[in-house]
Amino acid sequence: MRFATIDDRLVLVDREWALDVEKHSGGRFSADVNTTLARFGELTAWAAGADWAGAVTFTPEQLGAPSPRPRQVFAVALNYRPHAAEAGFQAPDEPLLFTKFPTCITGPITEVTLPPGKPDWEIEVVAVIGAGGHRIARADAWDAVAGLTVGQDLSERAVQSQGKPAQFSLGKSFPGFGPTGPFAVTTDEFDDRNDLAFECHLGDERVQHGRTSEMIFPIDELVVKISAVCPLLPGDLIFTGTPAGVGNRREPPRYLQPGEVLVSRVDGIGEIRQTFV
Ligand code: ZN
């Protein structure tokens, strides 16, 4: 199952077709993503037999974030060994967590106004939480994930690294710095939900690529570690980390410029596209 939002309403997606969940369930489910993801098991059961006769076509530009109002957005630093090495750090023993404040979350095809400083890219696979829970066991952790989507952890490195010790969250939360989409894909749709290939292109150049099997802390372990402290809520997001190839670790460093286009793609999900102004 694939889900997304159009005009801030939860829809199921099948190729170019979208089915409005509230309308076509006769009001059984809300158009609000957080409300309906709280009943994620019921939603998938209904979706399996849904009548697509009333589906409408859509274009990618119409899509909003699959989860537009997450109450918590968790993000993981240094979750791929080569990226930890390029950033000058040892691989961490525990997940290094920060937040992207939720006002930065957007849909998949956007124009992003670059702040002054050193704006940079980080492709990430993003987990969208379903019913949620507290102290989730490893055996149940994948069941807590409603779907996976494509994200960019856009990061302004000057704000990110200011202060001693530095804190990551603010520099990663400018407006538009958390694009996600085009849809969330339930984990049963992947041949191996632990091994998704992804890549990111800036203009003609492939700047990052990797596979989620290369994570230091895989997604189910992140769910366990985070939910051991914070109860996970329906619609929460986990940005699961980026591989090597970010701009500020290049020699010389390279930062995003007005007019550039960044396309981020995950196999089995789709792509998001940011144009910078
Ligand atoms: Zn990141």
Residues whose N, C-alpha, C, O or C-beta is under 5 A from the ligand:
A	BS01	ZN	V76 E122 D153 G241 T242
